[in-house]
Amino acid sequence: MLNDRQGINEDQGRVATMTSLNLSLPEPMRAFVEAQALKCGYDTVAEYLQALILEAQKHEESERLEAMLLEDLNSGRAEGSHEEYWERFRARLRERHGRANGQ
């Protein structure tokens, strides 16, 4: 059974269609999930499960980006440019940070 409703997508700040998912669990697992949701400060099991799924999505994206970076590093194309890149990156951060503090 799926139910549609509107919700806010935290990552993108826009309205997304939310659907319901009927999940069957053994009683000990259901009790564990409910206890974890309460322990972690979530109002509902659904909020807890959404947070777990979002964390898994972020982890997967991080692994994907890391693989891309490693592929680029191992290709030899970027050899010698890393220190220059990071120095420019640090300079941009210093500039932004100074502006943010009114400096």
LUMGUFI-996410 format. One record per residue (C-alpha): residue in one letter; x, y, z. Coordinates in Angstrom, 3 decimals. Each point is the difference from the previous one (the first is absolute). Example, Ala and Ser with C-alpha at 12.3 -4.5 7.8 and 13.67 -1.06 7.14 Angstrom:
% residues 2
PT   resn         xx         yy         zz
PT      a     12.300     -4.500      7.800
PT      s      1.370      3.440     -0.660
END
This chain:
% residues 103
PT   resn         xx         yy         zz
PT      m      0.000      0.000      0.000
PT      l      1.407      3.386     -1.003
PT      n     -1.333      3.351      1.133
PT      d      1.238      3.227     -1.598
PT      r      0.439      3.275      1.854
PT      q      2.153      3.121     -0.298
PT      g      3.171      0.424      2.042
PT      i      3.144      2.088      0.113
PT      n      3.183     -1.458     -1.453
PT      e      2.640      1.044      2.573
PT      d      2.902     -0.070     -2.446
PT      q     -1.638      2.128     -2.654
PT      g     -2.486      2.065      2.008
PT      r     -2.843     -0.719     -2.381
PT      v     -3.304     -1.804      0.213
PT      a      0.203     -3.685     -0.909
PT      t     -2.709     -2.618     -0.228
PT      m      0.177     -2.340      2.973
PT      t     -1.247     -3.568     -0.252
PT      s     -0.732     -2.546      2.687
PT      l      1.689     -3.365      0.193
PT      n     -1.575     -2.896      1.850
PT      l      2.780     -1.913      1.784
PT      s     -0.460     -3.310      1.795
PT      l      2.454     -0.782      2.795
PT      p      0.296     -2.747      2.597
PT      e     -1.158      1.234      3.418
PT      p      3.512      0.176      1.548
PT      m      1.236      2.097     -2.929
PT      r     -3.037      2.316      0.177
PT      a      0.605      0.496      3.732
PT      f      3.667      0.754     -0.672
PT      v     -0.823      2.575     -2.688
PT      e     -2.555      1.709      2.234
PT      a      2.480      0.093      2.895
PT      q      2.746      1.397     -2.241
PT      a     -2.296      2.690     -1.371
PT      l     -0.872      1.084      3.538
PT      k      3.618     -0.236      1.189
PT      c      1.215      2.129     -2.924
PT      g     -2.638      2.673      0.612
PT      y     -2.301     -0.590     -2.956
PT      d     -3.717      0.576      0.398
PT      t     -0.914     -2.913     -2.252
PT      v      1.517     -3.183     -1.352
PT      a     -0.499      1.427     -3.483
PT      e      2.228      2.993      0.824
PT      y      2.662     -2.360      1.373
PT      l     -0.098     -2.199     -3.108
PT      q      0.128      3.049     -2.282
PT      a      3.114      1.188      1.858
PT      l      1.630     -3.429     -0.380
PT      i     -0.766     -0.060     -3.716
PT      l      1.269      3.567     -0.478
PT      e      3.226     -0.927      1.813
PT      a      0.416     -3.058     -2.251
PT      q     -0.550      2.203     -3.070
PT      k      2.611      2.499      1.193
PT      h      2.443     -2.817      0.719
PT      e     -0.507     -1.472     -3.467
PT      e      0.517      3.412     -1.614
PT      s      3.155      0.529      2.050
PT      e      1.356     -3.374     -1.124
PT      r     -0.815      0.856     -3.614
PT      l      1.827      3.331      0.235
PT      e      2.970     -1.631      1.717
PT      a      0.230     -2.584     -2.789
PT      m     -0.053      2.779     -2.600
PT      l      2.749      1.890      1.832
PT      l      2.140     -3.119      0.315
PT      e     -0.493     -0.761     -3.679
PT      d      1.148      3.503     -0.876
PT      l      2.981     -0.166      2.356
PT      n      1.048     -3.370     -1.378
PT      s     -0.337      1.175     -3.607
PT      g      3.042      2.248      0.274
PT      r     -1.866      2.859     -1.679
PT      a     -0.011      2.156      3.127
PT      e      3.558     -0.737      1.088
PT      g      1.810      3.057      1.325
PT      s     -3.108      2.149      0.242
PT      h     -1.344     -1.162      3.363
PT      e      1.934      2.410      2.199
PT      e     -0.801      2.933     -2.285
PT      y     -3.686     -0.898      0.007
PT      w     -0.178     -0.272      3.790
PT      e      1.852      3.285      0.476
PT      r     -2.501      1.782     -2.274
PT      f     -2.846     -1.765      1.796
PT      r      1.306      1.112      3.433
PT      a      0.407      3.574     -1.289
PT      r     -3.633      0.034     -1.194
PT      l     -1.149     -1.290      3.386
PT      r      2.023      2.662      1.818
PT      e     -1.531      2.654     -2.251
PT      r     -3.544     -1.242      0.600
PT      h      0.561     -0.373      3.732
PT      g      1.353      3.536      0.251
PT      r     -3.027      1.371     -1.817
PT      a     -2.377     -2.035      2.180
PT      n      1.515      1.596      3.108
PT      g     -0.118      3.511     -1.425
PT      q      3.768      0.202     -0.503
END
